[in-house]
């Protein structure tokens, strides 16, 4: 299963990148991924982070590893929970007077049908859009 969404943010690309990569400030703007614990304090390749994602009003703890960072262009992290592997890629591309942020999350699970029953595509898509809208609001302030 792949969930892909994007949003255009009308501000300097550097501001969007800095807002997203400053995980110590996520609590002030991010309503989807909460209670972030960066092991080591900054977002760098190979670093692990722990966060909570709100699924149907319940906080679910997720441990992630940052696989790749290309400054100003791309961040990829991955994790596994309940037998579900997820790889989340964020791409930052300049466009017009701002930047487009593309979120692409790929899920793999032996019981993918069960995953879809527990977490329908539409709910995951809502969370993805909420995260992108939160990033837009924080970056355009």
VOGU-3710 file (C-alpha; in Angstrom, 3 decimals, decimal comma):
1> xxxxxxxxxx> 0,000/0,000/0,000  1,314/3,449/-0,936  -0,094/6,729/0,364  1,112/9,829/-1,478  0,058/13,417/-0,880  1,623/16,824/-1,481  1,195/20,444/-0,537  2,519/23,757/-1,847  3,988/26,034/0,815  4,445/29,685/-0,070
11> xxxxxxxxxx> 7,623/30,651/1,728  11,365/30,233/1,352  12,309/26,582/0,836  14,969/26,934/3,557  12,295/27,918/6,090  10,226/24,815/5,294  13,289/22,573/5,515  14,401/24,133/8,815  10,899/23,839/10,292  10,648/20,180/9,336
21> xxxxxxxxxx> 14,137/19,144/10,441  14,007/20,940/13,811  12,323/18,074/15,612  12,695/19,826/18,958  10,031/22,311/17,756  7,566/19,733/16,415  5,497/19,834/19,609  4,654/23,473/18,853  3,158/22,822/15,395  2,741/19,102/14,691
31> xxxxxxxxxx> -0,651/17,653/15,664  -0,088/14,244/14,043  3,355/13,121/15,230  3,638/14,013/18,909  5,927/13,437/21,862  9,000/13,128/19,690  12,147/11,798/21,338  15,203/12,408/19,189  18,011/10,130/20,309  20,918/12,536/20,002
41> xxxxxxxxxx> 18,885/15,702/19,433  19,042/16,292/15,712  17,789/14,738/12,535  20,750/13,032/10,900  21,146/9,886/8,846  21,280/6,738/10,962  19,702/8,444/13,976  16,713/6,861/15,689  13,687/8,801/16,853  10,630/7,752/18,826
51> xxxxxxxxxx> 7,294/9,453/18,396  3,619/8,937/18,945  1,104/9,016/16,148  -2,546/9,559/16,963  -4,564/6,749/15,403  -8,289/7,107/16,023  -7,554/9,233/19,082  -5,148/6,704/20,585  -1,437/7,516/20,820  0,673/4,731/19,295
61> xxxxxxxxxx> 4,431/4,695/19,940  6,611/4,232/16,860  10,389/3,912/16,645  11,918/5,146/13,407  15,357/5,213/11,847  16,372/8,036/9,566  17,668/6,268/6,462  18,606/9,192/4,271  18,896/12,948/4,378  19,759/15,059/1,361
71> xxxxxxxxxx> 19,753/18,603/2,793  16,982/20,744/1,352  15,740/17,943/-0,887  14,774/14,662/0,771  14,323/12,789/4,050  13,512/9,087/4,355  12,735/7,229/7,551  11,463/3,746/8,251  10,081/1,710/11,090  8,041/-1,301/12,022
81> xxxxxxxxxx> 5,135/-1,761/14,385  2,705/-4,640/14,868  4,371/-6,505/11,986  3,805/-3,586/9,621  6,865/-2,101/7,924  6,618/1,488/6,786  9,007/3,635/4,779  8,192/7,340/4,659  9,822/9,640/2,128  9,520/13,428/2,137
91> xxxxxxxxxx> 10,640/15,251/-1,015  11,104/19,033/-1,071  11,015/20,636/-4,554  11,182/24,338/-5,378  8,194/25,661/-7,284  7,174/29,213/-8,102  7,280/31,362/-4,983  7,698/28,444/-2,607  8,114/24,737/-2,343  6,082/21,594/-2,887
101> xxxxxxxxxx> 6,444/18,929/-0,208  5,628/15,404/-1,303  4,923/12,712/1,292  5,121/9,130/0,068  4,597/6,339/2,588  4,916/2,689/1,631  3,499/-0,020/3,888  4,328/-3,694/3,766  2,817/-6,409/5,916  2,084/-10,068/5,664
111> xxxxxxxxxx> -1,492/-9,253/6,645  -1,948/-6,162/4,454  -5,688/-6,822/4,269  -5,843/-6,774/8,074  -3,851/-3,525/8,080  -6,412/-1,977/5,767  -9,241/-3,087/8,031  -7,558/-1,625/11,127  -6,132/1,476/9,428  -8,055/2,249/6,228
121> xxxxxxxxxx> -6,219/4,068/3,457  -8,547/7,020/3,999  -7,496/7,426/7,654  -3,787/7,231/6,829  -4,347/9,746/4,012  -6,125/12,099/6,484  -3,164/11,915/8,863  -0,717/12,574/6,029  -2,689/15,618/4,859  -2,966/16,921/8,429
131> xxxxxxxxxx> 0,812/16,652/8,858  1,424/18,536/5,596  -1,107/21,232/6,535  0,538/21,610/9,957  3,938/22,021/8,253  2,475/24,603/5,869  0,918/26,651/8,700  4,121/26,562/10,766  6,339/27,456/7,796  4,179/30,285/6,472
141> x> 3,983/32,077/9,871
//
